[in-house]
């Protein structure tokens, strides 16, 4: 597994928009504060032209232009860390013209969540480059920073290799007035497992289920090579969903299982679903994965209901779940 170089103390951070662009005034203000906060940490921020543009559907730019701007950051020797501006619906359009050879020649930390699963999952599962499933760039614009944000940067800088879960979380998205709002920590967090307190380890891989489902039924991504390569260490899958119903979740997991995606799995970690239509999310997942006698964890700090822990695709991970909380450790060197 290629672990990209860590961001140096005076390193440069690239921001690009592989899906939606940023045009709302509150988001623009949040981005300005993110730049300011990161510059106060000693870093320079470079934004590609597509960050603040959008077409009538929300695309920041045509797919070819989005690929060109991402690759410009990969090829820039000054850039050590690339963060997605937003999620969206159109990152899949980049796959037809994505230049994976550029990433393989110049591996760098790339981070985002939701629709960013498209590039992150492919980069790790098929090109063996570690990526980060964490906040988009706007998270750096909250005032003050939540612990999840400051610790995220510490991972990228190579100053951290472990993280504890958070005691409270948001129940969903909330409207911003100033653009600088912090997290609305309204609900207590409980990491619930199928088997009580538990520990497990393995190579971490996963992302947004809405994207993973599309990858599976279209056959446009295949993690089986990754699974086979790291079978001896074992695989830990994490997943979270934006908007899926019970039937889709069940069908997806059973189909992936049938096609070998979950071979040599040592555990499954599921984030809090944002919109789920069905009677019982946990039962739906447990029934679909009933053949796997490994820990299944629910309510994790990953995905759409912030705060977000830093989940590093491709890294060897150790999960310890105790009394409803989690400690996550990585082997990054």
Secondary structure, 3 states (H helix, E strand, C coil): CECCCCCCCCCEEEEECCCECCCCHHHHHHHHHHHHHHHHCCCEEEECHHHHCCCCCCECCCHHHHHHHHHHHHHCCCEEEEEECCCCCCHHHHCCCCCHHHHHHCCCEEEECHHHHHHHHHHHHHHCECEEECCCHHHHHCCCCCHHHHHHHHHHCCCCCEEECCCEECCCCCCCCCCCCCCCCCEECCCEECCCCEEEEEEEEEEEHHHHHHHHHHCCCCCHHHHHHCCCCCEEEEEECCEEEHHHHHHHHHHHHHCCCCCCEEEEEEECCCEEECCCHHHHHHHHCCCCCCEEEEEECCCCCCCCCCEEECCEEEEEEECCEEEEEEECC
